[in-house]
Amino acid sequence: MKIWVDADACPKQVKEILFRVADRNRIRVTLVANKLMRVPKSPFVESIQVPDGFDVADREIARLTEAGDLVISADIPLASAVVGKGGVVLGPRGEIYDEGNIQEALSVRNFMDEIRGAGVETGGPSPLSRTDVERFSNRLNRILSGQHAPADDRWT
């Protein structure tokens, strides 16, 4: 398993957890972004800089991901592409996207996009909370230990 990080919008707290996990578990973590990312000196952590442009980092992550890989991202279309290749996606708030729920998540995302397109103000996500960071860390550890979250636990 490799861990790919949609790093442009990934919160600092989440990246710090991933850096520790990389060294502790000796697992490759690669940050992909359209700007230069600072990463710690570690044989298990690297970054890839892609050109500027809409969804360029997402397309590169989708291209590089293989079955069994884990992607860290809140981007639902990227999650759909990764799941289609046999990967799993973990959002920065601890949401797990896999073959059991990605179609529902994509439908909700598309519906919200239509609402915004019609001029309805939906607001953005709230700031990342301590609870979000703990949930992310706990679910990351469960995924890495082979204990996948039950279906009713994916969204909370």
Buried (B, 14 or more C-beta within 10 A) or exposed (E): BBBBBBBBEBBEBBBEBBBBBBBEBEBBBBBBBBEEBEBEEEEBBBBBBBEEEEEBBBBBBBEBBEEEBBBBBBBBBBBBBBBEBEBBBBBBBBBBBBEBBBEEBBEEBEEEEEEEEEEEEEEEEEEBEEEBBEBBBEBBEBBBEEEBBEEEEBBE
